[in-house]
Amino acid sequence: MRYRTTLLASALLTLSLAPHSLAADLKIVANPSVRSDFISPAEVRGIFLAETDSLKDGSHVEPVFERSGPAHKIFLKDFLGVSSESLQNHYGALVFTGRSSMPRSFNSDAEVVAYVAKTRGAIGYVSASASTEGVKVLEVVAETSHSGRALLTQIQPEYPETLRQLGISGIVRLKVVISPQGNVETVSLLGGNPILGESAMKAVHEWTYAAGPTTTTLIVTVPFGTH
Amino acid sequence: MCQRAVRLSLFCLILAPLSLRAQNFKIDGREVQIHGFASQGFVHTDDNNWLTMQTSNFGSGEFTDFGVNASMQVTDKFRIGAQLYDRNLGGLGKWYPQLDWAYAQYKLKPWLGFRGGRVKTVLGLYTDTQDLDFLHPYALLPQSIYPIDLRDATLAHDGGDVFGDISLGAKYGKLSYTAYGGYHEQGAHGGYAYLLESDHLTFGSIGGVQYGADLRWQAPLKGLLIGASRENQNSTSSYTVNLPSGPIPIRASDNADWINQFYGEYSWKKLLIDAEFRRAWDDNGVKNVSEFQVNLHAWYVGGAYRIVKRVQLASYYSRYWIGFPLSDVEPAGTGHINDKVVTGRIDINRFFNLKIEGHFMAGVGLPGDYPDGFYLVNNPQGLNPNTNALVVKGGFNF
């Protein structure tokens, strides 16, 4: 069953590429063992403030800091929103009450990259010009509310009858490129059941968004069944 | 005492150079982190002796503490650690080391984790971090809510916590909860024991079951935290009354003590504002012999501003009053301490800090009846109603 609606995606979580102010001067780098290719600013904040130790895809991660320098300053200001002293106090309180370890910190981009490259789950930040050989650069994505591209027309994806009868449910993650006019240009499957993914891609291709100044890339999460 | 002081000095001298970096090593491929801290204070008062020290002449430097901890992340979700703590504050602490905390933590999900062992109690903003001088702008936290002589009254419990963070989405912020239960024990070198012994009683023990919860909300407004804590305690204390006819052992029970605490903190750029209110009720005494209730109201409002990278100015107003027994009305003339405080903090580098603090106090609480900073045994000449104090404190951590 398919139907056209102008409902905003209350059941769908969409993410968009971060405003370039967050991403332009920095790169978020991760050990190749980290499965995800994307990370949201909220995830960055949660990981680097020791509120969580895993990404949404379940990858375990370990934050790695720089001690000082321009990349460190930008990271604290744009991603964590805290001063160096506040960050030190935050970790002091955690470490001296036993709740967390003190994260590793290094003096330079090169040291961060070298450590991240060899350490499973390590995730750090370096300046945009740094060499990232041996590590994976994560694309920073932000919540759709920050993208400025409101969803105008949403087609509900078809839930394949066979999978429904078998009780197979799940979440599908799609990468969606939207034109400045608001049409969906391309959709590709990032994760999830391929049959559900095919159905979701078909539906999402027909979605329309508010017009914007440039092409926008979104990460769209589509739940099927009880999810 | 002298030998212990020498030992501590040596400890600090050895530790200070090592403090440039945390001392980490590996066991079975897993990293063990070692961290520590120490502080040394000096207190001078213009009048009454304060905090069990002889502060009113030249002043007193019997104000030292240090701690060292080791912890290991055993698996992605499981960690263990322990911290030793030692202090000497006038007649308190007396260099007897304590197991400050020692527990195992399993964090199943961000919203569900467990701790078991000796766990620091989460009560208000700073109960669990009150010894960590380097975290706070003040040399002495507001004594109305964090009395340094009653440090171990609410500090930790032998038992467990359930804790977690629940995201409410970008619009509504985040909730953090901790629920706990266990056994608490106050040491033989804290304020209660000091008060009893100054009345020529011999302290035995104070301890009992405690349970409670803390709920704090990180509001969507960046930097704003609001929370509430509740703690219930049952305590049994034992001590001996030394009479000329012979010692009489006494066993007293408190079965309905509680604390409610409400707090808020707001940080914006270089500014930090915090405020807390505590209401506590103690039910003391020996059943059918001598029963009394302690009714305590306390609050403070404070603020700190970092004027340059390494210098922070801070101030708070702390107010406390205590009454016997059931009245909600402040007793006239006695039972209160109002403390106006100004502090300057200099961060010499990442590891060392120095604080200079002035206290301008009105009132001396209920000396002789309740341990609240001023003790009759330290002030045999009697207590004056006002006290001004200078506190200088240096600390380091690694």
Interface residues (C-beta under 8 A of the other chain):
Chain A: A42 G46 E51 T52 D53 S54 H60 G81 S83 E85 S86 Q88 N89 G92 A93 V95 F96 T97 G98 R99 S100 S101 M102 E143 S145
Chain B: A22 E31 Q33 H35 F37 G67 N69 S71 Q73 D76 R79 G81 A82 Q83 W101 Y103 Q105 K107 P110 K120 D128 T129 L132 F134 L135 D165 A170 K222 S267 K269 K270 R306 K309 D347 R350 N397
